[in-house]
Amino acid sequence: MRIHRACREMGIETVAVHSTADSEAMHVRLANESVCIGPPSSRESYLNMQAILSAAQISGADAIHPGIGFLSENAAFAEMVEEHGYAFIGPAPEHIRLMGDKIAAKEAIQQLGLSVVPGSNGPVTEDGAAARIAQDIGYPVLVKAAAGGGGRGMKVAKVADELPDVLAHCRNEAAASFGDDAVYIEKYLDRPRHIEIQLLGDGNGKVLHFGERDCSIQRRHQKVIEEAPSPALDAATRANIGLRAAQAVAKICYRGAGTIEFLYEGGNFHFIEMNTRLQVEHPVSEMISGIDLVREQIRIAAGCPLNLEQSDIVLNGHAIECRVVAEHPDTFAPSPGKVTDYHAPGGLGVRVDSQLYSGYRVPPHYDSLVSKLIVHADNRAECIMRLNRALNEYVIGGIETTIPLHQRLIMEQDFLDADYDIHWLETYLKI
Ligand code: MV4
């Protein structure tokens, strides 16, 4: 739906692909055409590259937008799309591949001039060498899988005694989950914030930044609330890290939308990963910049020069996104099923990006995200008041959603004070 909306405003027709479980989905209804690409199992539909290319062929598509999940960071898919003569609305396959290998990405980003978390600077293959590195940087250390990312395949060793077991565990897990047992070591940062920079490159060496998002409020590596700008940064720090991130990937002539993720602790930014796709939380950056990032992605893929300069990107006010999921607000038990009542909030500064409508059946097969409520206001305090008002208006009947959780969270004193880090929500929920 997000991509369709940008296309329509550009006068571009759309073809939706969908599984049999999504025949009644709103994006299928809105698109000019739709093609069913397989059964509910995402492996046989949304991850089926051949089926998607066939859909492109029979519909006569010019370009393929990979979306924000599934194949969006699959270099082989990007390559196939281009080999078949379609424009891939995303980065160059080599950059997707580079950033997918977390060790190679870290090395490359360090070369490009950004700070990384102190650690092994490459894979650790031998326990003795690992122990020396860990001793050097100091415990606790974090062992991460090269092929991991997004919190998958990592484990802390608090003291030297634990390191051999943690290494063995991570290697086994990595081999089983990713078919690659390479692991690396980092200093474990205790209480960082997750701050990420939104970037847009034209593929010719020009890269713009759209400031940062603070995505520290998460549970089990699923973001719950995101906001921009981060209440933890001042204007000078923001401009500096944005410029440095943009300059880094400009050197590799990065193309398309991308996000550099940092852990921010003690006034320092440490690169952890780069996402070579548009992210779920991109609307908060759109709301403060006034720029349609999907429109820009499409223009870049079409080979249009970026008709924006960094000085055109003026960040205004504050935006917060609540990710509303079809889960029980206390137990997080999945709650798919039929939406019997639906009323979305509106008014100045309120944006709802959702596939829901009254009568829609939320399928049980996929991610439980059903709506993003994004609110914009002049400043953070007003934004929270507006968000509270909008959450109170929002009616989603027939399924459980996390709206009640969001209502509670945004009125917590720590949230009002912006006094949170990546562990805040999980600590709060255990009380
Ligand atoms: C870390 C870390 C602490 N120290 N690296 C988790 C997701 C992946 N992108 C990297 N992650 C982390 N890496 C070091 N050296 C803590 C996390 C982490 C985390 C990071 C961002 C957002 C939420 C998180 C929750 C738990 C752990």
Residues whose N, C-alpha, C, O or C-beta is under 5 A from the ligand:
A	BS01	MV4	V117 L142 G149 G150 G151 E186 K187 Y188 L189 H194 Q218 I272 E273 I422
